[in-house]
Amino acid sequence: MFAALVARAAAVRVGTGRVVHRTDKAVVATGRRDGQPVIVKLLTTDDPYWVGRRQHELRMYELFTDQPPPVRVPRVLYADARLTVLTQLPGQRLDDQRHFTHDVGPGTARLVLDTLDTFATWTPARPLPQPVDYHGRIDADHAAGLLDDADQYPLHFLVDQLGSGRVTAHGDPLPANLLLDGEHCALVDFEHSGSYLPGYDLALLHIVGAAASPTLTAAIAERVHTANITTAYHVNLLLLTCREIRLHTVLAAGNSTASRLAYLRQLLSRARHDVQALMRWA
């Protein structure tokens, strides 16, 4: 995959540096183009889902060009059917793993949450897509056995009660997609960005951060309370926990996967309890 990336990049005057990220769908590396540092991404799968996600991300970058968001984001310098060349933003990843491996300080937690809150205020003239069909997701997780009847009806009821209101969200604020540079936080990777029920980004951050970062977890809880989005947040939290369990069940078996699944199932139990409690107060 790296050799293919080097060859494609060279064809568009990009010298490739080191690999910074590799998955079963893409490889990402640093590089230089016309003397400037860049990031080079090569899509390596023909899976229609990921092809569609990449097309969505490129449309997001077009929107960023027309109506720049109020946070730091990369710019596309070149794109073809598989290769994307982006400006390289300053900063270091908050963490290199999908789930946090360490606690973060109060200032870092505040900076990250402020950045996501600021991005949520961005309302481009073209309506953003809604990546999650909440009712469809509820029924799919019920059919998969992750939710039972006591969860299914309350979730449908609460989603109906919340109505059609959606807010802009990054959609995948994993620690590797948050670049810290002093007093600034930049966002990268917009494959899942769109309009969601409020609290979507906060819920995902809670799932990937709660086990290692109590400081971030407490800051998220305070934001949810202050913004008065408790119901929407807990709906997102429950459905995203189901998704995270699905993602981990297809990983290779091992001690780390088993430990993570045990944690996620505990989180799922708490999230189910919280949603059912919300239903009693609804």
C-alpha positions in Angstrom: 0.0 0.0 0.0 2.8 2.4 0.8 4.5 1.7 -2.5 1.3 2.5 -4.3 0.9 5.7 -2.3 4.5 6.8 -3.1 4.0 6.2 -6.8 0.6 8.0 -7.0 1.9 10.9 -5.0 5.0 11.3 -7.1 2.8 11.6 -10.2 1.4 14.8 -8.8 4.7 16.3 -7.6 4.4 15.1 -4.0 7.4 13.6 -2.2 6.3 11.1 0.4 7.7 11.0 3.9 6.6 8.7 6.7 3.4 6.7 7.3 1.4 8.3 10.1 -1.7 6.1 9.9 -2.7 2.8 8.3 -5.9 0.9 8.3 -7.5 -1.8 6.1 -9.1 1.0 4.1 -6.5 3.6 3.7 -2.9 4.6 4.3 -1.9 8.2 5.3 1.6 9.7 5.1 3.4 13.0 5.4 4.9 14.6 2.3 6.0 17.8 0.6 4.6 19.5 -2.4 6.2 22.6 -3.9 8.2 22.9 -0.7 5.2 22.9 1.6 4.3 20.1 4.1 1.3 18.1 3.2 -0.7 15.0 4.2 -1.3 12.3 1.6 -4.2 9.8 1.9 -4.7 6.8 -0.4 -7.9 4.9 -0.4 -7.0 1.2 -0.6 -10.4 -0.5 -0.6 -13.2 -0.8 -3.2 -15.8 -1.2 -0.5 -18.8 1.0 -1.6 -19.3 2.2 1.9 -15.8 3.7 2.3 -15.8 5.0 -1.3 -19.0 6.8 -0.4 -17.5 8.1 2.9 -14.5 9.5 1.0 -16.8 11.2 -1.5 -18.7 12.7 1.4 -15.5 14.0 3.0 -14.4 15.7 -0.3 -17.8 17.4 -0.4 -17.2 18.6 3.1 -13.9 20.2 2.1 -15.7 21.9 -0.8 -18.1 23.4 1.7 -15.2 24.5 3.9 -13.8 26.4 0.9 -17.1 28.1 0.2 -17.9 28.8 3.8 -15.0 28.3 6.1 -15.9 26.9 9.5 -14.8 28.8 12.6 -12.1 26.2 13.5 -8.9 25.0 12.0 -9.4 22.4 9.2 -7.2 21.3 6.3 -7.6 22.3 2.7 -7.6 19.9 -0.3 -4.7 20.6 -2.7 -5.4 17.7 -5.0 -7.8 14.8 -5.3 -8.5 12.0 -7.8 -10.3 8.7 -7.6 -8.2 7.4 -4.7 -5.5 10.0 -3.7 -6.1 13.1 -1.6 -3.4 15.7 -0.8 -4.2 18.1 2.1 -2.4 20.9 3.8 -0.6 19.7 6.9 -1.9 21.5 10.0 0.4 22.1 13.0 -0.1 20.1 16.2 0.1 16.7 17.7 -2.6 14.1 18.0 -4.4 14.0 21.3 -3.6 10.3 21.4 -2.5 7.8 18.7 -5.0 5.1 19.8 -8.8 4.9 19.1 -9.4 4.9 22.9 -7.5 7.2 25.2 -4.5 5.7 26.9 -4.0 8.5 29.4 -5.9 11.3 31.3 -5.8 14.8 29.9 -5.6 18.0 31.9 -8.5 20.4 32.5 -7.1 22.9 30.0 -6.8 20.3 27.2 -10.3 19.0 27.9 -11.7 22.5 27.8 -9.9 23.3 24.5 -11.2 20.1 22.8 -14.8 20.7 23.9 -14.6 24.4 23.0 -13.5 23.4 19.5 -16.3 20.9 19.0 -18.8 23.4 20.4 -17.5 26.1 18.0 -17.7 23.7 15.1 -21.3 22.9 16.0 -22.2 26.6 15.4 -21.2 26.3 11.7 -24.3 26.2 9.6 -23.5 26.2 5.8 -26.1 27.4 3.3 -26.2 23.9 1.9 -27.9 21.6 4.4 -25.6 18.9 5.8 -26.6 15.3 5.5 -27.9 13.3 8.4 -25.6 10.3 8.6 -27.6 8.5 11.3 -31.2 7.2 10.8 -31.9 7.0 14.5 -35.0 4.9 14.3 -33.3 2.5 11.8 -30.3 2.2 14.1 -32.5 1.4 17.1 -34.2 -1.4 15.2 -30.9 -2.8 13.9 -29.3 -2.9 17.3 -32.4 -4.5 18.7 -32.3 -7.2 15.9 -28.6 -7.7 16.7 -29.4 -8.4 20.3 -27.6 -5.4 21.7 -30.9 -3.8 22.8 -34.0 -5.6 24.2 -37.6 -4.6 24.2 -37.2 -2.5 27.3 -34.7 -0.4 25.4 -36.3 -0.3 21.9 -39.6 1.5 22.8 -38.1 4.1 25.1 -35.5 5.0 22.4 -38.1 5.4 19.7 -40.2 7.5 22.0 -37.4 9.7 23.1 -36.2 10.3 19.5 -39.7 11.3 18.5 -39.9 13.6 21.5 -36.6 15.2 20.5 -38.0 16.1 17.1 -36.2 17.0 13.9 -33.7 19.4 15.5 -30.1 18.5 14.5 -26.8 20.3 15.0 -23.5 20.2 13.1 -21.0 17.6 14.4 -17.6 16.3 13.4 -19.0 12.8 13.7 -15.8 11.0 14.5 -13.8 13.1 17.1 -11.4 10.3 18.0 -8.2 11.5 19.7 -6.2 10.9 16.5 -8.6 13.4 14.7 -7.8 16.2 17.2 -4.6 18.1 16.7 -3.3 20.2 19.6 -1.1 23.2 18.9 -0.7 25.4 22.0 -4.0 27.1 22.5 -5.5 25.8 19.3 -7.2 22.5 18.4 -7.6 21.5 14.8 -10.1 18.9 13.4 -9.2 16.4 10.7 -11.0 13.5 8.9 -14.5 14.5 8.0 -15.8 11.2 6.6 -18.7 11.2 9.1 -19.5 14.9 9.6 -23.0 16.1 9.3 -26.1 16.9 11.3 -26.9 14.8 14.4 -29.0 15.0 17.6 -27.1 17.3 20.0 -24.3 15.7 22.0 -23.2 13.2 19.4 -19.5 14.2 19.5 -19.6 14.4 23.3 -21.1 10.9 23.5 -18.4 9.4 21.3 -15.6 11.2 23.2 -17.1 9.8 26.5 -17.0 6.2 25.1 -13.4 6.4 23.9 -12.2 8.5 26.9 -14.0 7.4 30.0 -11.8 4.5 30.9 -8.6 6.5 30.9 -9.5 10.1 31.3 -11.8 11.0 34.2 -11.0 14.7 33.7 -12.4 14.6 30.2 -15.4 12.6 31.3 -16.2 15.1 34.1 -15.9 18.0 31.6 -18.3 16.3 29.2 -20.9 15.7 31.9 -20.7 19.4 32.8 -21.1 20.5 29.1 -24.2 18.2 28.7 -25.8 19.7 31.9 -25.0 23.3 30.9 -26.3 22.9 27.4 -29.4 21.1 28.6 -29.1 18.2 26.2 -29.2 15.3 28.6 -31.8 13.3 26.7 -30.2 13.6 23.2 -26.8 12.9 24.7 -27.9 9.7 26.4 -29.7 8.5 23.2 -26.5 9.1 21.3 -24.4 7.4 24.0 -26.4 4.3 24.0 -26.5 3.9 20.2 -22.8 4.7 19.9 -21.9 2.2 22.6 -23.8 -0.5 20.6 -21.8 0.6 17.5 -18.5 0.4 19.4 -19.3 -3.1 20.5 -20.0 -4.2 17.0 -16.7 -2.7 15.8 -14.8 -4.6 18.5 -16.5 -8.0 17.9 -14.9 -8.2 14.5 -11.4 -7.5 15.7 -8.9 -10.3 16.2 -9.3 -12.0 19.6 -6.8 -11.0 22.2 -6.4 -9.8 25.8 -6.8 -6.1 24.8 -9.9 -6.8 22.7 -11.5 -8.9 25.5 -10.8 -6.2 28.1 -12.2 -3.5 25.9 -15.3 -5.5 25.2 -15.8 -6.1 28.9 -15.6 -2.3 29.5 -18.0 -1.5 26.7 -20.6 -4.0 27.9 -20.4 -2.3 31.3 -20.9 1.0 29.6 -23.8 -0.4 27.6 -25.5 -1.6 30.8 -25.2 1.9 32.4 -26.4 3.6 29.2 -29.4 1.4 28.9 -30.3 2.1 32.6 -29.9 5.9 32.0 -32.2 5.8 28.9 -34.9 3.8 30.8 -34.6 6.3 33.7 -35.1 9.2 31.3 -38.2 7.4 29.9 -39.7 7.3 33.4 -39.4 11.1 33.7 -40.6 11.8 30.2 
